[in-house]
């Protein structure tokens, strides 16, 4: 039996159950519905919580690239693997702000800054806090991903005006140690708790196509949906090919319909979260992206590069959204 544990009222005047007691078997039942039934249910929930004809535009910048001490087996920025990526220092504040202004001019309302650290040092955090304040002054929402945080560091980011902190769980608890050994899943969950306690919104999702099975993808959604509060933002990344990393040996791109099913299941399980089509859209056809939007995905990243991997050109995104009649502000 599916029982709601709480009912919240959204801005559109509709009530929707928000559960935090999902079982894996329930997620499997949802995922396995006949496609038309799954899409109808996901779209109905989506319409009760969001404008179905709007997609949020975000931009992501790597403010410190490469040299990361973590051994995440999918990542081009890990110092453990020879990926041909040259490590860089933290970018200059003025350059970051200029990039954010360009993103805003292109239609982005959220600017995300990523640094390849295990965890930030205090002197680095000082500079990042300055960047956050400056980007906020442009009138944009801010998001950063800096690795693990202490409670004190999370509070400092909050005081700087940070809106969102991204810290992905990446995959299911069962598959996690097959791709990462330098940081535990509990480490990630602890950081999420510090971010929540500091009053910052959470951006947390994962990656598909690394060799995991469907049960692992659903296990990741169950983990996210059973957090004390659902992440306000749930990025779903399709693994992008990177030379020299271990995931190359196991990677298998999901069937296009399987990815749409995952998006629809995420929408049903986390009805009020923004579901983001993140990395890997360069592998997706317009038709697959359209189905994902119909299933409840309501945010994309713009820019020719997403951290260190390719991303669709802005004119392709604008053309697709225009054909779908979807508003976004994309210039």
Number of C-alpha atoms within 10 A of each C-alpha: 4 9 10 13 10 10 11 10 13 13 9 11 9 12 13 17 18 21 21 20 16 18 15 16 13 15 20 15 10 21 22 14 14 10 14 9 12 20 23 14 18 24 22 16 24 26 15 19 21 20 13 20 15 17 23 20 23 26 25 23 21 21 23 21 23 22 20 21 15 19 19 25 20 23 25 27 29 23 19 17 19 13 16 12 16 12 15 13 12 16 16 13 18 11 12 20 20 12 17 28 18 13 24 22 13 18 18 26 21 23 26 23 23 19 25 26 20 16 18 19 12 11 8 13 16 14 14 25 20 15 25 27 17 20 26 20 12 13 12 21 19 24 25 25 21 22 20 20 24 15 15 12 19 24 20 17 26 21 14 18 21 24 20 27 27 24 22 22 23 23 25 23 16 12 19 19 16 14 19 16 13 11 15 14 17 11 13 18 17 16 19 27 19 19 26 20 14 18 16 21 22 24 25 23 24 21 23 25 22 24 19 21 15 17 16 19 20 24 22 25 27 23 20 26 23 16 15 12 16 23 24 16 21 28 25 24 18 22 26 25 19 17 16 17 20 17 21 17 10 11 17 15 17 18 10 16 13 13 22 26 24 22 29 31 27 29 26 26 26 28 25 22 25 24 31 26 21 23 23 22 20 15 16 13 10 16 11 16 20 17 19 24 28 21 29 30 30 25 21 21 25 24 19 14 17 18 21 17 15 17 20 19 13 16 12 11 18 18 13 16 21 13 10 13 11 17 16 20 16 23 12
